[in-house]
Amino acid sequence: MKLWKWALLLVGGTLVFLLLYALLPGLVKAMPVLWLQMPALVAVAVLLLVLYSLWVRKVERQPVTDLPMDRVVPDTGRGFLMGLLYISLTVGILALCGCYRVASVHFVALPFILNVFSFLVVAVGEELVFRGIIFRMIDRRFNLTAALVVSAALFGGTHIMNDGATLWSSVAIAIEAGLLLGAAYKVSGNLWLPIGIHWAWNLAEGPVFGAAVSGTETMSILTPVFSGSDWITGGAFGVEASVVAVLLGAGMTAVLLLRRPK
């Protein structure tokens, strides 16, 4: 494929799925009945996956190899456990350092369940764009290093406009999330593993442990009190901007890449 055509497909696919990701969840959240939003969010996630499959087959004219149906449950589940472990370790270390403590515990079922499905759509939408389109196409055209660096940098850069964001928070997201999710995609050969990691990561960080999720506050089970430097706690952006999270994410990335098939 000629370079200009490849670049057109890369940019076109990125813009199309960014637009779909921006519009479809917003339409669901405008629905006045909360319990109807949950099945609608699942439908949005499925629709995005179907449209991605159609895009790859009909527009790129490539086989769809990164959505194997026999890996939906095992790899999404494995990724979910990895994301949950990652955030739990981060918060646990902050607690041991005296930077995190729980002030109260309060569980409200409907908002929590709604967050479960909302963050599923976030995981699916962002993974389709940054791993499904950007990482995959650069990796196939050039090499793994270029795919990791470019997709991670763009992933971190898109978070710069979030509430509480700084240059450091974008660098942190690029290192800990952009590289980790790219490595998960490469090692598994599918989107289910990074989707699972991404889903559990956001769900645990905000609705469970009570930190901001990339600057966005959510209703949470645990009401936390953070203390200490923003470098340690992540500040208003959330624990994703903590140096602890960056080091853990970088370590997990290294482990995945060392285990990838040669």
C-alpha positions, 0 to 999 in steps of 0.5 A, spaced: 500 500 500 502 506 498 504 511 503 499 516 502 493 511 502 496 508 508 496 515 511 489 517 509 486 511 512 490 512 519 488 519 519 481 517 517 480 511 521 482 515 527 478 521 526 472 517 524 472 513 531 474 519 535 467 522 532 463 516 534 466 515 541 465 523 542 458 523 540 454 516 541 456 516 549 453 523 549 447 521 546 446 515 551 447 520 557 442 525 555 437 519 556 432 522 562 431 515 565 438 512 568 436 505 568 435 505 561 442 508 560 445 501 562 443 497 556 444 503 551 451 503 553 452 496 552 449 497 545 454 503 544 460 498 546 457 493 541 456 498 536 463 501 536 466 494 535 462 492 529 463 498 526 471 497 527 470 490 524 466 493 518 472 499 517 477 494 517 474 489 512 471 494 508 475 500 508 482 498 509 480 491 506 484 487 511 482 481 515 480 483 522 484 479 527 484 483 533 477 481 535 477 473 536 470 471 539 474 465 543 478 470 547 473 475 549 472 472 556 479 470 558 482 476 555 478 481 557 477 477 564 485 477 565 486 484 563 480 486 568 484 483 573 491 486 571 487 493 571 484 492 578 491 489 581 495 495 578 490 500 581 490 497 587 497 496 588 498 504 587 493 506 592 496 500 597 503 503 596 500 510 597 496 508 603 503 505 606 506 511 605 501 515 609 498 519 603 491 515 602 486 513 607 479 512 607 474 517 611 468 513 610 464 507 606 458 508 602 455 504 596 449 506 592 448 501 587 445 505 581 450 510 580 456 504 581 453 500 576 452 506 571 459 507 572 461 500 570 457 500 563 460 507 562 467 505 563 466 499 559 464 504 553 470 509 555 475 502 554 472 500 548 472 507 544 479 509 546 482 502 545 479 502 538 482 509 536 489 508 540 490 501 539 486 498 534 487 504 529 493 507 531 498 502 534 496 496 529 497 500 523 504 503 525 506 497 527 504 493 521 507 499 517 513 500 521 515 497 527 513 495 534 517 501 537 514 506 533 507 504 534 509 504 542 512 511 542 507 514 537 500 511 540 503 512 547 504 520 546 498 521 542 494 517 548 497 522 553 497 528 549 489 527 548 488 528 556 492 535 556 485 538 556 482 534 562 481 538 569 487 538 573 491 536 567 499 538 567 504 536 562 507 531 567 500 528 567 500 527 560 507 524 560 505 520 566 499 517 562 503 516 556 508 512 560 504 508 564 498 507 560 500 508 553 505 503 553 502 498 557 496 498 553 500 498 547 504 492 550 498 488 552 495 489 545 501 486 542 502 481 546 495 478 546 494 480 539 487 482 540 483 488 543 480 484 549 486 484 553 487 492 553 480 493 553 479 489 560 485 493 563 483 500 561 476 498 564 478 495 570 483 501 571 478 507 571 473 503 575 477 501 580 480 508 580 474 512 581 468 509 583 471 504 588 477 508 591 475 515 590 480 518 586 479 523 580 479 519 573 484 523 569 481 529 572 474 527 572 470 526 579 465 520 580 461 517 586 465 512 589 464 507 594 470 509 598 471 516 600 478 518 601 483 523 604 489 524 600 495 528 603 502 529 601 505 532 594 502 531 588 508 527 585 506 522 590 498 522 590 497 525 583 493 531 585 487 533 582 488 529 576 488 522 580 493 517 582 494 516 574 499 522 575 502 519 581 510 517 580 508 510 584 503 509 578 508 511 573 513 506 576 508 500 576 506 501 569 513 501 566 514 495 570 508 491 567 510 494 560 517 491 561 514 484 563 509 484 558 514 486 552 519 481 555 514 475 555 512 477 548 513 471 542 519 473 538 
